[in-house]
């Protein structure tokens, strides 16, 4: 398991950091992918990639 931050997710998805933050705040990412600690969001890179390529992300408009 590799933990990455919002900046890294934004680069991976080729979107702005604010988009990732808003999607995390709105609960777009499943709990196994995104965790919040204080004001910051942290992501499990492997779970994120698995979620993105499973097709579930396509349903909420986060497809790559």
C-alpha positions as CSV (number, residue, x, y, z in Angstrom):
1,X,0.0,0.0,0.0
2,X,1.3,3.4,-1.0
3,X,-0.3,6.5,0.4
4,X,-0.4,9.5,-1.8
5,X,-1.7,13.0,-1.4
6,X,-4.1,15.2,-3.3
7,X,-1.4,16.7,-5.6
8,X,-0.3,13.2,-6.7
9,X,-3.9,12.1,-7.4
10,X,-4.4,15.3,-9.5
11,X,-1.3,14.6,-11.5
12,X,-2.4,11.0,-12.0
13,X,-5.9,11.9,-13.1
14,X,-4.7,15.0,-15.0
15,X,-7.1,17.3,-13.2
16,X,-6.5,20.2,-10.9
17,X,-5.9,19.7,-7.2
18,X,-9.2,21.5,-6.3
19,X,-11.2,19.0,-8.4
20,X,-9.7,16.1,-6.4
21,X,-10.5,17.9,-3.1
22,X,-14.1,18.6,-4.1
23,X,-14.7,15.1,-5.2
24,X,-13.2,13.7,-2.0
25,X,-15.3,16.1,0.0
26,X,-18.5,15.1,-1.9
27,X,-17.8,11.4,-1.3
28,X,-17.1,10.5,-4.9
29,X,-14.1,8.3,-3.8
30,X,-15.0,5.2,-1.9
31,X,-13.8,4.9,1.7
32,X,-11.1,2.3,0.9
33,X,-9.6,4.8,-1.6
34,X,-9.7,8.1,0.2
35,X,-9.1,9.0,3.9
36,X,-9.2,12.3,5.6
37,X,-6.9,13.3,8.4
38,X,-7.5,16.8,9.7
39,X,-7.9,19.0,6.7
40,X,-6.0,16.8,4.3
41,X,-7.0,13.9,2.1
42,X,-4.9,10.9,1.6
43,X,-5.3,8.1,-1.0
44,X,-4.3,4.5,-1.2
45,X,-2.7,4.5,-4.6
46,X,-3.3,0.8,-5.3
47,X,-7.0,1.0,-4.3
48,X,-7.4,4.2,-6.4
49,X,-6.1,2.5,-9.5
50,X,-8.2,-0.6,-8.9
51,X,-11.3,1.6,-8.5
52,X,-10.5,3.6,-11.6
53,X,-10.1,0.6,-13.8
54,X,-12.9,-1.4,-12.4
55,X,-15.5,0.7,-14.2
56,X,-17.1,2.0,-11.0
57,X,-15.3,5.4,-11.5
58,X,-16.8,5.7,-15.0
59,X,-20.3,5.7,-13.4
60,X,-19.5,8.9,-11.4
61,X,-17.6,10.6,-14.2
62,X,-14.0,10.0,-12.8
63,X,-12.9,7.8,-15.7
64,X,-9.4,8.0,-17.1
